[in-house]
């Protein structure tokens, strides 16, 4: 069984937008932060796509919603120096603190124990590559939109508690999300993901116009926090503003155990999603992994 360790929050770099002690701006409108701490926020196209992380005593790693300050920590070491040289190349076109991914194939080191390979046709940058998440965006655009791969996301109610009654399946998760307060969700649509065309379902969602704020430290009118990860303590993920997310979920088997694979295309709004989704979908459909459909 692959571990799903807590997505720890990285300390903010002096040149980055995150605030020391907790706040981290998720590029396109997400905020990932620690509760009871100041929040850094990046406003783009009047949107906030927010991932919020609560302060816990056992946080580890370098997870940050903001690719400008995130570090890549944890996970397995690269197989060889040659792989490291070919897959991680510094470039001036990448945001400071991120890993630059040159055109071609790229294999993760932390996510899926280093067994996710994607192909990009232009330079990308990655702010996260660890057990719970791999994320990236075309170089220089992470402040506007991102592509994220997650394992075993969990539903969270309006009080920040995991909803244990929701079945740990794609259908269960999306059914719950469609009825959750403060978000607007489209009807589920069948699709396939990955190079092996694995069955999946996707929805688009955004914050509802009359959403009630669920985060006392929200820098916008309302932040809605609705997802977390196993062993993540009080780390939460949510959205605000005009941010729009396309979420793919699939019931998968990994090492003979059942899991949920989730892939999110984050965008600063609907028009941005319309533009970025085809680019992100090409990367999704290039993905090679050891997962099998349930």
HELIX and SHEET records of a PDB file:
HELIX    1   1 UNK A   81  UNK A   87  1                                   7    
HELIX    2   2 UNK A  111  UNK A  114  5                                   4    
HELIX    3   3 UNK A  170  UNK A  179  1                                  10    
HELIX    4   4 UNK A  270  UNK A  286  1                                  17    
SHEET    1   A 2 UNK A  24  UNK A  26  0                                        
SHEET    2   A 2 UNK A  30  UNK A  32 -1                                        
SHEET    1   B 4 UNK A  47  UNK A  48  0                                        
SHEET    2   B 4 UNK A 237  UNK A 241 -1                                        
SHEET    3   B 4 UNK A 223  UNK A 229 -1                                        
SHEET    4   B 4 UNK A 153  UNK A 155 -1                                        
SHEET    1   C 8 UNK A  99  UNK A 101  0                                        
SHEET    2   C 8 UNK A 124  UNK A 129 -1                                        
SHEET    3   C 8 UNK A 133  UNK A 138 -1                                        
SHEET    4   C 8 UNK A 145  UNK A 151 -1                                        
SHEET    5   C 8 UNK A 257  UNK A 267 -1                                        
SHEET    6   C 8 UNK A 244  UNK A 254 -1                                        
SHEET    7   C 8 UNK A 198  UNK A 207 -1                                        
SHEET    8   C 8 UNK A 183  UNK A 185 -1                                        
SHEET    1   D 7 UNK A  99  UNK A 101  0                                        
SHEET    2   D 7 UNK A 124  UNK A 129 -1                                        
SHEET    3   D 7 UNK A 133  UNK A 138 -1                                        
SHEET    4   D 7 UNK A 145  UNK A 151 -1                                        
SHEET    5   D 7 UNK A 257  UNK A 267 -1                                        
SHEET    6   D 7 UNK A 244  UNK A 254 -1                                        
SHEET    7   D 7 UNK A 292  UNK A 293 -1                                        
SHEET    1   E 8 UNK A  99  UNK A 101  0                                        
SHEET    2   E 8 UNK A 124  UNK A 129 -1                                        
SHEET    3   E 8 UNK A 133  UNK A 138 -1                                        
SHEET    4   E 8 UNK A 145  UNK A 151 -1                                        
SHEET    5   E 8 UNK A 257  UNK A 267 -1                                        
SHEET    6   E 8 UNK A 244  UNK A 254 -1                                        
SHEET    7   E 8 UNK A 198  UNK A 207 -1                                        
SHEET    8   E 8 UNK A 189  UNK A 193 -1                                        
SHEET    1   F 2 UNK A 104  UNK A 107  0                                        
SHEET    2   F 2 UNK A 117  UNK A 120 -1                                        
END                                                                             
